[in-house]
Amino acid sequence: MLDPPHGVGPLRLGMTTDEARVALETLGPLEPTASGELAVHLPSGLGFSVGFGVGPTWGRVNAIEVWRPPERDVVRYRDVDVFGVPALEVVERLRRHLDLVPNEDDDGFTVRELYLALWRPFAADDDPADEQGHFFQSVLVARPGYDDTPAEAAARLAAGGQPGY
């Protein structure tokens, strides 16, 4: 289901707003959001939201976030159930293939070259009963460069890359 840096399921990075709307509607009914994103929540609680770029990527999907359901929908990357396996085990298994590094400002982890980010509000690695901290709560697939600083964005463009925002 997760396919960084290309997308998630039927949602692809770079889609127009209309294309993203159609793709999301294949998953379920759209929900309005305060920030202008497109979102869907399935009956299980699994949620999808789509963010759009600014500047050169304006009106194009630049980020897709998937939220952990309270029931058991499975979301996989490289055969790892990113919501059903404890966070530290997800990190251990993905590090066999990826440069997954801890975030500086929260208890999540990010692979910047693909832009795959795993998030939880706090770490509770020794307490499986505390699901919010023991398991990842969301995963973000975005364009590489999504969180570039202005200097990094300029260097990416100078090297012939695409802007991440």
Salt bridges, closest charged atoms under 4 A:
ASP3 OD2 - ARG12 NH2 2.55
ASP18 OD1 - ARG21 NH1 3.31
GLU31 OE1 - HIS41 ND1 2.88
ASP81 OD2 - ARG72 NH2 2.79
GLU89 OE2 - ARG93 NH1 3.43
GLU92 OE2 - ARG96 NH2 3.68
ASP125 OD1 - ARG120 NH1 2.64
GLU131 OE1 - ARG68 NH1 3.06
ASP147 OD1 - ARG112 NH2 2.94
ASP148 OD1 - ARG112 NH2 3.12
ASP148 OD2 - ARG156 NE 2.74
GLU152 OE1 - ARG112 NH2 3.37
